[in-house]
């Protein structure tokens, strides 16, 4: 323990660097096991269609008491189902990278041009359609699957009010069996090559 | 459908580019829903300690028949438990990046130097200890939790022989509640700063 503190002082509180220093000194540190749990919440999963789609999501709150409450667990279940059904790519708008956003805007811009829109209207249209994009790909912006008049963020806000604690969706992963396997693209490419070759 | 084929021909079979072309033309394409399922298998999850740790894993095989078999599902369960208990970071050795590997070797090299090893022995020691590193962080190299005399890869090979199909672990994610939250490092840094300030 003293070694840890020394290493932390030596590295001015940088945990990752401190672990490296300790390991270099031959002091056994289970680097990947060092995580101290600082926050509360649960990890919830939902498997759909007998294993064809699966979701895992971490939702944080402030106390273990709330983490174990029925309402909080129900919220986690709803969010996991939302992710299975509505396929978000990000938790919130902030997670969409600048690059991704620009790529999307460029598509929408060309789309507007191809529709013959007046140049002075194009940027306005792009901004409008970006909102639609966000509500497609950002979990918190999506219409809630059980009540599409509300956004998912509104459901979370309701839980915050009821339970009296900060609640946030931290991260999620959605696996769909076989998605993105190279084979898929290979098959398509093959088909196209045949067409090009006139077969 | 014809539009899709045209777009694919136009982009020489590049699916991602084809989707962009289609969308620019205003043809409705649910880009993120376009994944055609090419392979078989299951997505399996395991939640430990009432939601403190969760794992999701995709395991592929060749036919739906095998995917639904009891032996295959049991294998998936074992692998998910393995990931919960033994905390791998990668599926296999190939996934460890050059950068990560060099970082690890550098630590082991300094460790050997600090232990006063002879210079001519150091590289040999590093190579030896890298194997230990792999068996720590790569799922397939880990000792199987239910029988540590076997590697996880051996368990999979046994299933391949029994079921007569190619079986592979494609990807996994392991969430531990609260791990890596900024707060943790902030707290440590604060503690260290206090020590430095002599409080």
Interface residues (C-beta under 8 A of the other chain):
Chain A: X5 X8 X9 X12 X13 X14 X15 X20 X23 X24 X25 X26 X32 X33 X35 X36 X37 X38 X39 X40 X41 X42 X43 X44 X45 X46 X47 X50 X51 X52 X53 X54 X55 X56 X58 X60 X67 X68 X73 X76 X87 X89 X107 X110 X111 X114 X115 X136 X137 X171 X173 X175 X176 X177 X178 X179 X180 X181 X183 X184 X185 X187 X188 X189 X190 X191 X192 X193 X195 X196
Chain B: X5 X8 X9 X12 X13 X14 X15 X20 X23 X24 X25 X26 X32 X33 X35 X36 X37 X38 X39 X40 X41 X42 X43 X44 X45 X46 X47 X50 X51 X52 X53 X54 X55 X56 X58 X60 X67 X68 X73 X76 X87 X89 X107 X110 X111 X114 X115 X136 X137 X171 X173 X175 X176 X177 X178 X179 X180 X181 X183 X184 X185 X187 X188 X189 X190 X191 X192 X193 X195 X196
